[in-house]
Amino acid sequence: MADFIEVNADLHIHGCYAGATSANMVPSIIGEQAKLKGLHLLGTGDILHPQWMKLVKEQLKKVDDGTFEHPNGMRFVLQVEVEDSDRVHHLIIFPSLSKVDEVKEALSAFTSFSSDGRPKVNRNGAEIADVCIDAECLLGFAHAFTPYFGLFSKFDSYAACYGERWRDISFLELGLSADTNMADSISALHNLTFISASDGHSPWPNKLGREFTRFAMKDITFEELAKALRREGGRVATLNVKFNPLEGKYHKTRCRDCLTFFNIQDAKSYRWRCPVCHGTIKKGVVDRVAELTDLPAHQHPPHRPQCIHIIPLAEIIAIAIGTKQLFSEKVKTLWEGFVKRFGSEIDVLINIPIPRLREVNEKIADLIDLFRNDRFLYIPGGAGEYGIPVAPGMHAEMKVWKGNKVERIVIDNRSNINSTNTSNTSAENEISSGQKSLKEFFE
């Protein structure tokens, strides 16, 4: 594979005209920050929005029919997320500007493209698939398992969503609350390429590229990306890089108001109404995946790449220095020191040897070492709240409904603080014990 290159791609972002998105989310700033993150390819996001299209054309240079380029060399492929009439979200990647216009014309009677960067289209998944596939676009479904807008929040299979066009679907986006182990417990998904993407609403490195997919490609073009997503001619996804699903906003079943966790049996018995505060209990991704699972354990198909978990470097720095302010000057200065020295955040998090990181800051390097060796625990995310990493030397508390009352469980990681560069059996036993105590509350 000497003629292939490694391409770190974040294929799902949003621009400043999408709801709840930073005003700094413009192509020029996105490209600058993506370079520092260690990415090579981005989706443009929101390319059906006329004002966003104008910004893309003004701030980026057209390279070919399917890609644009930032002055620093960062490539962008034409991309949008749309919501269908069933409130399912889909990712569309376009081969050219003319195909963007073709899709806009076909769907213009069913939406307003200027109202939001993520348009709501009054057509179902099969009808949107007809338009996009006929226009030679790539189509997949976004954050597949999330309870509000994921395909599996509405359907039990992607064939039920896309109808006769289901065989033309080549990829799905896992979302922050699931990983490849979870999704590969469902045999019907084995033929799909899984992508990891940020769904970024901010250009800063704790959001942009917080999840990405590494591809083996011969060049950064639409055609090469299409072959990689379809696994043609040696092009393929070679790595999924993600949050630990426990940190995702919808991982566990939880009350949306008082944030008490529930096992699925109790949630059903209470008809999804919290007995503590009478708020709505929202089903977690882990429980939805369990409903769809048809295998005794996950079974990765031969083409499935390794999946690794990361925490944004700014979060690790904040933990190391004892602050909750990710954008403080001290966090920023330390972050810049690592990135300036080693080239990108991705290299710092997963590639650079720990002894070299210690040359910049020993405490932060040791925490990265602990994370690489799976020594973090988590208060799980759920009901729209991110999970909370519990670093070695720390502890945190969560509320769980157990035995007709709320119990409080402490996730205690205080004994798991020694840094190591190799697998440590005693440390693994400590983590397993902590996870077991948490698991018991959900059984």
N, C-alpha and C positions, 0 to 999 in steps of 0.2 A: 504493500500500500504506500510505496514511496512517493507516488504522485498525488496522494491525497493530503489535504490539510485539515487541521482541527479547527472547527468553527464553534465558538460559544455563542449560542443564540437565545435571545429572549423574544419570543414571537407574539407576545400579548401585552401591549401597553395601551395607555390612553393619553390623549392630548388635553390641552387646557380648556377645550370646549365640551368635554365630558363632565357629567355631574361629579361633585366631590373630588375634583382634581386640582392640583396645585397650579397657580398661575405661572409658575416657573417651568411647567411641563410644555416646553416648546422645542422644536427640533434642534436648534443650536445648542441649548443647554443639555438636552438629553444626550446628544452625541458626545459632548465633552465628558459628561459624567460616566457614560457607558464605557468609554476608553479607560478611565481610571478603575472602573470595576473589573475590567478584563474581558469584556464582551467584544464580539466581532460583527454580529448581525442582530438587528432589531426589527420587529414589526413597526411600521409607522404609527399604528393605532389610528382609528377614526377617519380613515381615508375617504369615506363617503360624505363627510361633513365638508361643505364648500369652503368655509373659512380655514379649516385645518388643511385642506388640500392646498390652499393658497400659501399658507405658511411653509408647508413642505417644499413647494416649488421655489419659494423665495430664499429659504435658508439652507437647502440642500441642493446638490448638483445631480441632475439625471445622468446615470451611467449607461443604462440600457433600458429596454422596455419595462423591466420589472423591478429595478432597484435604483435607489438614490444614494448619494454619498455625502457625508459630512466632510468639511475641510481636513479633519484629522484622519480620514480614511474609514471611519465607521460606516458600515453599509446598513441600509434600511430596505425592507421589502414591503410592498403595499399590503396593508392589513387592516381589518376592522373586526369588531365584535358586534353582533346584532342580537336583539331579543325577538323571539317569534311570538305568535298569538297564544302559545301555551306557556309563555314566560320562560322558555328555554333559551340559553345563550349559546351562540355558535361563533366560531372563528372562521373568517374567510381570508384567504391569501390570494392576491390577484397577480396574474402574469404580466399585466401591462395597464397603463392608464386608459387605453381604449376599452379594456374589459371592465375597469371601474365604471366607466360611463355606460357600458352596456348593462351592467347589473343595476345601476342607478335608474336607468330608463325603465327596466323591467319591473322594478319595485316602487317606482315613484308614486304610483296611485295608492300605495298601501302604507305610506309613512311620510314624515317630514324629516329630511336629512339635515336640516339646519337647526333643529331644536335641541339635539343632544349628540355628542360624539358617538354614543352607542345608541343607534336608532331602534325604536320599537316598531317592528314590521308586522302588519296585520296579515300574516301568512304563516302556516304551520311549517314544521321542519322539512317535510317532504316537498312542499311547494318552494321553499327557499333552496333546497338542494337541487331541484330541477333547474332553477335559474342559474345557480352558481356553477354547477357541473357542466351545464350546456355552454357556459362562458369560459370553460377550461380553468376555473379556479380550484384551489385546494380548499376543502371544507372539513372541519372537525368540530367537536363540541367542547365547550369551555367548562373548566372546573366541574368535571363530570358528576361528582357526587354531592355537591353542596346543596343544602336543603331548600334554598329559595329559587335559584336559577339554573341548577345543574340538570342535565338531561334525566338523570336517575332519580331526581325528586318528582318527576312526572311520569316516567316510563320505566318498565322493567327490562327493556332492551333498547339498543339504539336502532335496531331494525323497526321497532314499533314507532319510533319517531320519524325516521327517514323513508319509510315505505320501500318502494321498489328501488330507490337509489342507495340503500344501505350498503351495498357492496362497493360503492364508489367512495365511501368514507375510509380514509387511511390513517387518521390519527385522532387521539383525544388528549385533552389537557387534564392532568391529574388534579390540579388545585392544591392549595396549601395543606389541606386536612387529610390527604391520602398520599400513599406512595406506591411503588411498583409491587411490593409484597401484598398490599391490600388488594389492588386492582387485579393482580394475576391469580387471585383466588376465584375469579370468574372466568370460566373457560371461553366464553363467547368473545372476550376482549383480547384473546391471545394473538389474533392476527393484526391488531392495531399497533401502530407506533405510539408510544406514550411520550408526550412532551411535558416538560416542566417550564413554567413561565411565570413572570412576576405579577401579571395583571396590574402593572405599576401605575399609580396615580401621582407619583412624585419622582423627580429625577435624582433624588439623593440616594446614596448607595445602600441605605438600609431598606429601600423599597425597590429601586430599579435593579434588575438582575438578582433579586433575592432568591429566585429560582430560575434556572436556565437549563438548556439541553445542549450537549456537545455532539456535533455531527462530524462524520468523515465525508468531505466533499472535495471536488477538484477545483472549485472556484466558488465565489459567493455570488450566485445568480439565482433567479427564480427556478430555472430548469434544474440546477443542481440541488436546490432545496426540495423540489418536488420529488426528485429521484431518491433523496435521503429519507423523506417521509414515507415513500412507497417501498423503500429498501431495494432499489434497483441498481445494478451495475457496480456493486460494492459500496455504494453510498448508503449510510446507515447512521442512526443515532448510536453513539458510543458511550454516553454517560448521561444520567439524569441527576441533577443537583438540586436539592430541595430543602425546605424546612423539615425538621422532624414533624410528622403529622400531628403529634401531641401539641405542637405550638400553633397549629392552624385554628382559625376562628370557629370552626364548626365540627371539630373532631368528636367530642363527646356529647351525649344527650344531656341537656341542661335547661334550667328555667331562664327565660330571657330577661326576667326582671330581678329576681333575688340571687341568680347565678348559682343556685343549688344544683348539684349533679344528681342524675337519676339513672338507674339501670332501665333497660328497655321494657322489662315486664312491669315495673312500677309505673313508668310513664304511661303505658297503655291502660293499666288498671285505673289510673286517675284521669283517663280520657284527655291526656295532654294538658291538664290544668294543674298547676302547682298547688299542693296542699299547704304549703308554707305561706305564699303570698297571693295565690290565685292567678298568677301570671301564666303565660303560655310556655309550655315545655317544648323545646325544639329538638327534633330527632338529630342525633349526631351522625357524622359520616361513617364512623366505625360501625354503628348499628345498621345503617342502610346497606353498607357493603356486606354485612353478615346476612342480611335478608336475601341478597342476590347471589351469595356464594354457592357454588355447586361442586367445589373440590374440597377434599379433607384438609388440605393445606395449600398455600400458594405454590404454583408450578410455573416457573418462568419458561417461556418458549425460547428456542435457541437464539433468536435475534434480540432478546431483551438485554439491554446493557446493565451494568452496575448502577445502583442508585445510592448516592451518599447524601447525608444530611449536613447542612451548614447553619450557622447563625451569622447574621451580618456583623462585620468587624466592629462597627460602631457600638453594637450591643455588647460585644465581648469587652471592649475597652471600658464602656460604662460600668459593667459589672466589676471589672478589675479595679477601677478607681473609686467605686462606691457612689455612683451618681445615677439618677434616673433621667438626666438631661442629655439625650443623645446628641443634641446640637450645641452643647456647651463648647466654649473655646478650648477647654482642655481636651475634650474628646476629639474635636476637630484637629487640633495640633498633633495629637498622638496618631490619629488616623493618617494624616498627611505624611507623617514621618515614616510610617510603614510603607505606604504606597509609593512615596518618592524613592525609597531605598530599593524596593523589590518589584516595582513596575505596575502591579495591579492588586486589588483586594482579593481576587480569586486566587492568585498565586500565594498570597499571605495565608489565606485560610486553608488551602489544601495541598500546596506544593512545596513551599520553602521549608527546609529542615529547621527544626526547633532551635538548635544551637545558633543558627544565623538570626532567627527572630529575636533571640535573647540579646543580641548585640544592640537592638533598638530599645527594647523594654523587657526586662526579665519577667516581671509579674504578668504582663499581658501574654507573652510567649508561653509561659507555663499554663495559663488558662486555655490558650489555643490547643496546647498539647493535651490537656485534660479533655477538651471537647473532642478532639480527633480520636481519643481513646474511649469515647462513649461513657464518660464519667459524669455527664449532666443528667439530672432528673427534671421532671416537669410537673407543674400544675397544668392539667390539660386545658386546651381551649374548648369553647362551646358556646352556642347561642349568640354568635357574633363577637365574642371576646377572645382575643389572642391568648394562647397558652403562655405560661411564665416559666422560663428556664430557671432551674434551681441548681446553681453551680456548686461544685465541691466546696465544702466549708459553709454552706448556707442551708436554710430550711424555710419552708413556707407552709401555709395552712389553707385548706379548702373545705367547703361544705358539701356533704353527701347525704342524700336521703337513704336511710337504712333502718329497717325494722320499725316503720311508722314514726320515725322522728329524724331530725337532722343531727348528724354526727359530724364532728370536725376531725379531719385527719391531717397530720403533719407529714409533709414530704421532707424527710430529714436526710440531708446529704453532707452533714458535718463531719462524718468519719471518713469521707471519700475524697481527701484533699491532696494526697501525695501525688506528685506528677510522675509520669512514666512514659517512656518512648516505646515500650513493648507491652504485649498483653499481660495482664496481671491477674492471676486466678483469684486471689483474695479480694481484689477490687471488684472483679466481676461478680463474686458472691455477694458483696455488699450491695451492688446495684440490683442484682436479682432479688435480694431480700426487700429492698425498698419498693421495687415494682410489684412484688408479690403482695405487700401490704396494701398498696393502692388497688390492685386487681381484685382483692377480696371484697372491696366495697362495691364493686360493680357486678358481683355474681349473686 
